[in-house]
């Protein structure tokens, strides 16, 4: 049976990115599911956290997260 990987905390690193004209702050990476918890930034931001696929992040941000 596969070993479940622990989540990687990213909130201390203050990584932000834009996806589809919306700015997000990365909170946590789940390597087993390759998903990222994000928080929307800006005036019209939704409250709470959202979960988006890691593949939707820009290439520069992926390098920061994996590095």
C-alpha positions in Angstrom: 0.0 0.0 0.0 1.3 3.4 -0.9 2.5 5.7 1.9 0.5 8.9 2.2 2.7 12.1 1.9 2.2 14.9 4.4 1.1 18.3 3.4 3.7 21.0 2.8 3.0 24.4 4.6 3.6 27.3 2.2 2.0 30.2 4.1 5.3 31.3 5.7 6.9 31.7 2.3 4.3 34.4 1.2 4.0 33.0 -2.4 1.4 34.8 -4.5 0.4 34.2 -8.1 -2.3 35.2 -10.7 -4.5 32.5 -12.2 -7.3 33.6 -14.6 -6.9 37.3 -13.5 -7.4 36.4 -9.9 -4.6 36.8 -7.4 -4.0 34.0 -4.9 -1.8 33.4 -1.9 -0.6 29.8 -1.6 -1.3 28.2 1.8 -0.6 24.5 1.6 0.4 21.8 -0.9 -0.9 18.3 -0.8 1.6 16.2 -2.7 -0.4 13.0 -2.7 -3.3 14.7 -4.6 -1.2 17.4 -6.2 -3.7 20.1 -5.0 -2.9 23.5 -3.4 -5.0 25.3 -0.8 -5.1 29.0 -1.8 -6.6 32.2 -0.4 -8.0 34.8 -2.8 -6.6 38.3 -2.5 -8.1 41.6 -3.5 -11.3 43.7 -3.0 -13.8 41.1 -4.4 -12.1 38.1 -2.8 -14.1 35.2 -1.6 -13.8 34.4 2.1 -12.1 31.2 3.2 -9.7 28.9 1.4 -10.1 27.3 -2.0 -8.5 24.2 -3.4 -7.0 24.3 -7.0 -4.9 21.8 -8.9 -1.2 22.2 -8.8 -1.1 22.0 -12.6 -3.0 25.3 -12.9 -0.2 27.3 -11.3 2.2 29.2 -13.5 5.6 27.5 -14.2 7.6 30.1 -12.1 5.5 29.4 -9.1 5.8 25.6 -9.5 9.6 26.0 -9.4 9.4 28.0 -6.2 7.1 25.4 -4.5 9.1 22.4 -5.5 12.5 24.0 -4.9 
